Amino acid sequence: MNTLFLCLLFPLLGWAILAFSRGRLSEKLSAVIGVGSVGLSALFAFWIIVQFNLNPPQNGVFIQHLWNWVSVADFTPGITLYLDGLSLTLLGVVTGVGFLIHLFASWYMRGENGYSRFFAYTNLFIFSMLLLILGDSLPLLYFGWEGVGLCSYLLIGFYYSERKNGNAAMKAFIVTRIGDVFMAIGLFILFAQLGTLNIQQLLILAPQRFAAGDFWIELACLMLLGGAVGKSAQLPLQTWLADAMAGPTPVSALIHAATMVTAGVYLIARCHGLFSLAPETLELVGIVGAATLVMAGFAALVQTDIKRILAYSTMSQLGYMFLALGVGGWSAAIFHLMTHAFFKALLFLASGSVIIACHHEQNIFKMGGLWKKLPLAYASFIVGGCALAALPLLTAGFYSKDEILWEAFASGHSSLLYAGLLGAFMTSLYSFRLIFIAFHGQAKTDAHAPKGLAHGLPLLTLLVLSTFIGALISPPLAQVLPQSPGQGLQAGKHALEITSGSIALAGIVLAALLFLLRPDLSQKIAQSALGRFLSAWWFAAFGFDWLYDKLLVKPYLFISYGLRADPVNSGIGVIPKLARRLNQAASLSQNGKLRWYAAAMTAGAIALLAVLVLLP
C-alpha cells in the first residue's frame, strides 16, 4: 500500500505532459498518455484494494505522510493520504470508472480540435478528485474540491467557440462557488471552535466539545451542507447540472458518474460524526434529497434532449443518496454511489454512441427505430435503464436503492419513504420513455453502428457491472461508518422490496402504454390545457432559472449598470482634483511682479496680526 501516492502521481504527470505540449502531440500519443496515466492509476488502485482486503492495515486505516504543506504557529497541515474503507471505495470508483470513460473518450473525441487539451483537463480532474477523497484534512480535501470545480469549468466549456457553452461553464463555476463559500465558512467555524481541521481529530474532539444540537456545530454542518448541495447539484443550487451537458459526452459521464457530483455525498459521509451532533441539519439533508429527487424526476419526464434526461436522473439519484444520509443510512448512500457510477456511466457513454451514430443528433424525438441498427447501445440502455429504474433482483440499482428505502422505513421517516417510492415510479417512467421513443417506433434518421475496442470494451464492462454482479461488490464500510437504523432488522423488509419492485414495474408498464403502444394517448395528455402547463413548468425544471434571474441576476446587472462610472473611484478622485486646483491657484501668485509680492507680504502680515489680536 506504500504505492498509494502513485494513484495520484500518474494522472498529475499525464496532465503536466499534455498541458505543456501545447497541442503539438499527435492524437495517438495524446491518447496513450491521457488514457494510460489513468489506466496505471487504476491498476495500482486495484492492487491496493486487493492488498487492503487480504492484509488489512491496523485498525483498518493506512496513512501515508508525504510532506508538510504549511506551518503557521500550531497549524501545520500536511500532504497526507488517508486510506480506509470509505476512501478505498471511492478510489476504486474514480480510477476504475474514470479509466473506462477515458478509454471511450479516446474514440469519441477523435478528430476534435483540442484532443490533447481534453485529456489534459480530464487527467487533472481525476487527480483533483483523488486528492479530495484521500486527503486526511479538510484543507487538503478543499484543495481537491476546488480542483474539480476548475476542471468542470474547463471541460463544460470545452467547445468555447460557442457562446452558450461558455455561459454554461460560467454558470456551473459561479453556482458551485456559492456552495464553496459556505463550505469555507464551515471550515473557519470548525477551526475556531476545535483548533484543528484534521478530519479524524475533528471526529474525536467534536463530541467532547459539543452536545447534540449546539449552535456552533449546527451552523458548521449547515455551512458544510451548503458546499455539498452546490457540488452535488441539490436544491437550491441544482440549476447548473443540466446546462453542464454543453460539454462533450465523456465529460458528462465523468462529472455525473465518477467524480464531481459525488463529492458532496462523500463530504457528508466523511464528516458523519459532525453531522450526527447536528440533528436538525441532518434532518435537512434528508429533506433536501427527497425534494430534489422528486423535482428532478418530473423534470426528466418532459425533456427531449437525451443527455438532459440523464442529467436530471443524476440529480434525482443524488437526491436518493442525500435522503439516505439524512436518515442515517451512511453505508446505503455510499453503496448507491458506487452502483450509480456503474449504470450512469454506462448510460452516458451509450448516449454518446447514439449521438455519434445519429450524426450528433440529441433530440430523442428525431431518432426512433435504433434498436436494430445499434444493438450494443440498445443493450446498454436496456441494462442501464433497468438498473436506473431498480428492476428487481437482476440489476445493481435495485439492491442499493432498496437499501435506501429500507433505511428510511426503519428510521421512521415515512414522508421521506413516500418521496422515495414516488421517485422510483418516476424514474421507471422517464427511463423507459427515453428507451421506447429513441430505440423503438419509426426510424427518423440514418444511423451507423460505431465500432472499435475503445468504444465497445467500456460499454460491455459497465453493462456487466450494472447487473446484480455489480451489487456483489461490498464496500468495506463497517469500521468507518456507524451502524444505520436498518442494520440487523428484517421485519417488513421483504414487503418493502416487493412494493418498491412493483412500483418500478408499474412505471415501466405505464411507459410502454404511453410511449410504445399508444403514443397518441400521451400526445393527447400533453396537448391538454393542464398537460401544456405542467410540461412547460417541468421542462423549465420548476422555473428556478427564471426565479434566480429575477431575484439575483437582474438586480446585479442593474447595480452594475448604475456603477458603470465607478462613483467610489470618482469620489476618491475629488482629493487629487482639489489639490491640483489649489496648486493652480497658488501658481498664479508666482508672476515675477515686485508690487504683487509686496502686497502679498503685507496682506499676510495683516492677517497674522489680526489673528494674534482676535485670539484671547
N, C-alpha and C positions, 0 to 999 in steps of 0.2 A: 504493500500500500504506500510505500515511500515514493512511488511514481505518480502520486495523485496530482502533483503540480504540473505534470506533463499534459494532463487533460486540458488545462488552461493554456499552456505554453504553445501547443501546436496551432490552435486557431489564431492566437495572437501573432505568431510568426507568419502564418498564412496571410493575415491582414497586412502585416508590415511589408511583405514581399510584393503583394498585389498593389497595395496603395502607392508604394514608391516606384513601382514600374511605370506608372503614369500611362497605362494602356498600351505599352509597347510589346507586351507578351502576346503570343498567339492564343486563339481560343482554346486549343488543345492543352497548352501548357497552363493557362489560367485555370482550366477545369481540373487539371491534375493537382495543382496547388490548392485551389479552393475546396474541392471535394476531398482530396487526400488528407489535408490538415484536419478536417472534421472526422474523417474516417479513422485516422490514427488516434484522435481523442476518444472516439467511440470504442476503439479496440482496447485502449488502456483502461477505459471506464469498465468495459466488460470484464477485464482481468481483475480489476479492483473489486467488482461486485462478487466475482467468484471467490476471491480471497476473503472478502468480508463475511461471506456465508459459510465457507469451510473452516476458516480460522478467525472467528470473531475477535475483535480487539477487546481489551479490558474495559468492562462497563459498556460495551457496545459503541465506543467512541474512539476515533482516530484523529489526532491533532497534528498538523504539520505546520510548524512556525517557519516562515521564510525570512522575514526581516522586519524590523520596526519601521513603522510608517512615519509617525511624528512623535515628538516628545515635548510636551508643554506642561511643566510642573508635574502633577501626578497623572496627567492624561497622556498615556503612551500607547495608543492603539497600534497594533502590529498587522502586518500582512500575514495572517494566519488562516489556514484552511481547516475547517471543522467538518468531519465526516461521521454521520450517524445514520440511522435507518431512514430518516426523513430526507436528508440531503442526498443519500445514496439513491433513493427512489427517483428524485428529480435529476440526478446525474445521469442515470440510465435513460430517462425520458428525453432529456435535452440532447444528449450526444447521439443516442440511437435514432430517434425520430428526426433529429436535425441532420444526421448523415443521409438518411433516405431522402429528405427534402432537397438537400444539396445535390445528390445524385440525379434526382428528377430534374432539378433546375439546370443541370449541365446539358440536358436535352431540350428543355423548354426554352431556355434563353439563347439557344444557338442562333447566330446571325444578328442578334440585337446589338445596337450600339452600347458601349459601356459594359461589355461582357465581364472583363476583369474587375471593373469597378463594382459590379453587382456582387461578385464573390468576396471582394474586399469588405464590403458592408456586412454581408451575411456572416463572414468569419468573425468580424468584430462583434456582431450580435451574439454569436454563440459564446465567445469569450466573456462578454459582459454578463450574460445570463448565468454562466458557470461561476463567475465571481460572486454574483448575487446569492446563489444557493449555497456556496461553500464558505463564504466569509463568516468568521466567528463573531464579528461585531457588527453593530448597526451602521457605523460609518462605512465599513467595507461593503456591507450589503447595499447601502445607499449609493456608493460609487458605481456598483454594477447596475443598480436601479436607474441611475441617470444615464448610464451607458446604453441600456436597451431603449431608453427614451430617445436618445440621439439617433441610434441606428434605425429606429422605427420612422423617424422623420426623414432620414436619408432614403430609406427603402420605399416608403409610401410615395414619396415624390421622385422616385427613380426616373420616371418619364417626365422630366421637369420642363420639357418644351411646351407642354400643355398647361395652361394656367390653372385649370381645375385640379390637376394633380398636385401642383404646388400649394393650392389652397387647402386640399385635404391633408397634406403633410403638416402644414402650419396649424391646422385645426387640431390634429392629433397632438402636436407638440404643446400647444397652448393649454388644451383641456387637461392633459396629463400633468402639465407643470402646476396647475392649480392644486391637484391632489398632492404633488410632490412638496409644495409649500406647507400644506397641512402636516405631511409626514415629518418634515424638518422641524416644525414646531413641536411635534410629539417627541422627537429626539432631544430637543432642548429641555423639555419638561422632565424627561426621564433622567437626563444627566444632572439637572439642577437638584432633583429630589433624591437620586440614588448614587450620584458621583461616578457612575460608570456607564459605558454603552456596550460592554461585552455581553452578549446575549445570555450566556449561561449564568453569569453573575447577576444579571437583572432578574432572571427567574428565581434565583436564590434569595436575593435581597428584597424583592418586592413584597412577598408575604410577611417579611419581618418588619417592613416599614409601613405597609398599608393594610387596613382592614378592607374587607369586600365592600365596594361601593364608595370608597373615599373619593373626594372631589378630584384630587390630582391624578389618581390612577384612571379614573373615568375619563378625565379630559385628555390625558396622554393617549389612551386607547382610542378615543374618538378621533384624535388627530391622525393616528396610525390608520384607522379605518378610512379617513379621508384620502390618504395616499393609496390605499388598497382599491377603493372604488374607482379612482381615476385610472389606475393602471389596468384593472380588470374590467373596465367598462360597465360598471354597475350604476344604478340610479344614484344621484342625478348627473353623473359625469360620463354617461354612456354614449353621448352623441357622436364621438369621434370614430367609433369602431366600424360602422357601416361605410363611412366615407373612406376608411383605410383600404377599401377594395380597389382604390385607384392604382395601387402598386401591382407589380407582376404577381401572378397567381402563386408561385412558390413562396413569395413574401407573405401572402395571406395565410398560407399553410404554416409558415414559420412563426408568425405572430400569434395566430389563433390556436395552434396546437401545442407547440413545443416550448415556446419562450414567453414573450412579454405578458400576455393576458393572464397567465397562471401565477405571475409574480405576487399579485395581491392575495391570492389564496395561500401561497407559501408563507407570506409575511405573517398573516394571522395565525396560521398553524404553528409557525416557528415561535411566535410570541404567545402561545396558548396560555402560559402561566400568568401573563399580564392580563389577558382578556378574561380569564377566569375570575380575577379580582374585580372586574368591571362588568357586573351582570347586566346593567342597563345597556351598555354599549354592545355587549354580546347579543342581547336580545335584538338590538337594532341591526346587527349583522344579518340575522335570520330574516328579519322583515324586509331589509333591502334586497336580499337574494330572492325571496318569494315574489316581491313586486316586480323585480327585473325579469324573472323567468316567465311570468305571465305576460307582461308587456311585450317582451321580445317575441314571444310565441305568436301573439296576434299580429305583430308587425311582419313576421316572416311569412304569415299566411297569405299576404296580398302582394308580396314583392314579385317582380318579373325578371330581375337580374339574378342569374344562377349563383353568383358569388355573394350578393347581398342577402339572399335567403340563408346561405350558410353562415354569413356574418351574424345575423340575428339569432341563428340557432346557437352559435358560440356564446353570445351574450346570455341566452337562456340557460345553457348548460353551466356556465359560470355562476348563474343565479342558484342553481342546484347546489353547487359547492359552497357558496356563501350560506345557503339555508342549512346545510349540514354543519358548518362551523358554528352557526348561531345556536343550534340545539345541542352542541357538544359532541357531535359526531365527527371528531377530528380525523380519525382513520378513514371513515367513509368518504370524506371530502377529498383526501389525497388519493384514495383508490379510484374515485371517479375522475380525478385529474389525470391519472395515468391512462385509464381506458379511453377517456375522451380524446387524449392525444393521439391514440391509435386511429380511432374511426374518424375523427375530424381531419387529421392529416390525409387519410385515405380519400375522404370526400373532396377536399380542396384540390388534391393532386388529380383526382379523377375529373373534377370540373375543368382543370387546366387542360387535360387531354381532350375533353369535349370542345373547349373553346378553340384550341388549335385545329381540331378536326373540322370544326364548323367555320373556319376562316375568321376567327376572333369574334364570332357572334356570342353574346352573353344573354340575350333575351330568350327565356325558355319557350315563349310562345312562337318564336321563329325557328324552333328546332323541330322536334317530333319525329317519330319513327326511327330513332337512332339505335335501338337495341340490337338489330341485326348487323348494322354497319360497325358498331363499336362494342363488341362483345366484352372486352376487358373493362372498359369504362362502365358499361351497364352492370356487370357483375360487381364491380367496386361500389357502385351506387346502391345496388340491392343490399349488399352486405353492410355497407356503411350506413345506409338509411335504416336498416333493421336494427343496427346497434344504437343509432341515434334515437330511434323510437323505442328502444329497450324491448325488443321482441323476446318473449320468454324463452329461457333455457339455452337458446342457440347463440346468443350474442353477448359480447363483453359488457355492453351498456346495460343490459338487464340486471346483472349482478351488482354493479356499482350503483346504479340509480335506485334499485330496490333497497339497497342498504341505506341510502339516504332517507328514503320514505320511511323505512323501519325506525331509524333514529328519531325522526320527527314524531312518529307514533309513540315510541317508547318514552320520549321525554315529555309527553303530554301536550305538545304544541299542535292541537288539532287544526287550527286555522292554517298553519304552515303546511300541514299534511294535505289539506284540501287544495291548497295552491299548487303543491307538487303534483297531485293527481290531475288537476286541470292542465298543468303544463305538460304532463305526459300525454294527454289526449291531443293537445295542440301540436306537440312535437310529431306524433304519428301522422297527423293530418297534413301539416305543411311539408314533411319529409316526402311522403308518397304523392302529394300534389306535384312536387318537383319531378319525381321519377316518372309519373304517369304522363305528364304534359311533355317533358323533354324526350322521353325514350319510346313512348307509345303514340298511337294515333297516326295521322297522316304526316309524311315527311315534308318539311317545308324548306329544306336546304340540303345541298350536296355535302357529304361528309366522307372523309377518308380516314381509315384506321391508322393511328400512329404506330410506329414500330421502333424497336431498339431495346437493348438491355437496360439502358439508363431510364427508359420510360416504363418498362414492364416490371422490373425487379422491385422497385419501391411499392408499386401498387399491389403486387402479389404478396409481398411481405406484410404490408399493413392490412391487407384483406384477411390474412390468416390471424393476425393479432386482434382483429376486430371481432372475431368469433369468440366462443367460450374459451378457446385456447388462451387468448389474452387475459381472460379473467382468472386463469390458473396461476398467473404471476402474483405472488402475495408480497406486498411491500413489508419490509421488516420494521414495523412501527410500534411494536408492543413496548419497547424500552424507551421510546421517545415521547409518545403522545399518551395522555391519560385515558383511562377506560371510559368508554362512551355509555350513555344510558341504555342502549340496546344490547350491549355485550352481556352474554350469559342468559338472556331472556329468549324464550321460544314461543310462549303462548300468544297466538294471534298472528305469528309471522307468516305462516303458510297462507292464511286467509288474505293477508295484505298482498302477498305475492300474486295470488290468483286475481285479486281485484285490480292491481296495477297492470298485470298482464292482459286482463280482459279489456281494460281501458285502452291499452296500446293497440290491441287487435281491433277494437271498435273504431279507433281513429283511422286505421288502415282501410277497413271496410267502407267507412264513410268517404274516404279519399277516392277509393275505387268507384264508388257510386257517382260522386260529383264530377270527377275529372277523367274517368275512363269509360264508364258505361253510359252515363247521362250528362255529358258536358253541357248540354242545353239547359239542364236544371241549374247548374252552377252559374251559367250566364244570366238566367232569369233572376236568380237571387242577387247577383251582382248589379243588375240593372234596376232593381227596385230602389225606391227612394232611400229606405234605410240602408240598403246594400251599398249604394253610392256614397252615402255619408260615412259609413263605417270603413269602406275601402279607402277613401281619401284620408281619413283620420289615421287608420292603421298604417297606410302606405307612408305617411309622414312621421311614423313612429310616435304617434300621440302628440305631435306638434312641439316637441321640445326645442328643436332648432328655431322654430318661429318664436317661441316664448323667449328664448335666450337672446334672439336677435332684437326683440322689442325691449327687453329689460336690461340687457348688458351691452350689446354691440352698438345699437343706435345711440344710446346716451354717451357711450365712449367716443363715437365718431363726432357727436355734437360738441362735446367738450374739446376734442382735438381740433375741430374747426374753429372754436372760439379761441383756442390758444395758439392758432397758427402763427400769430405775430409774436408769440412768446412775451406776454406782459411782464413776467418776472424779470426776464433779461432786460426788457425796456426800462423797468423801474430801477434796476441796478445801474443802468446806463445813465441815469439822471446825474449821478455824482460826478463822473468824469466830464459830462457836458457842462455842468455848473463850474467846475474847476477851469475848464477851457474858456468859458465866458469871462470869468473873473480875471484870468490871465490876459485875455484880450483887452479888458477894460484897464487893467494896470499898465499894459504896454503903451496905452495912449499917453500916459504921463511922461514917457521917455521920448521927448520930442526935440531935445537939444536947445531949448529956449531958456535963457537965464532968468528972465522975468517969471516964467512958469514955475521954475524950481524955487525961486524966492517966495512966490505966492504960496506954493505948496508947503514950504517950511514954516511960513507964518501961520497958515491955517492949522498946521499940525500943532504948533506951539500953543495957539489959542485954544484948541480942543483939549490939549493936555492940562493947561491952566484951569479950564472950565471944569474938568473932571476933578482936579485937586480941590477947587473951591466948593464945588457942589457936594462932594463926598464928605460925610461927617468925620 
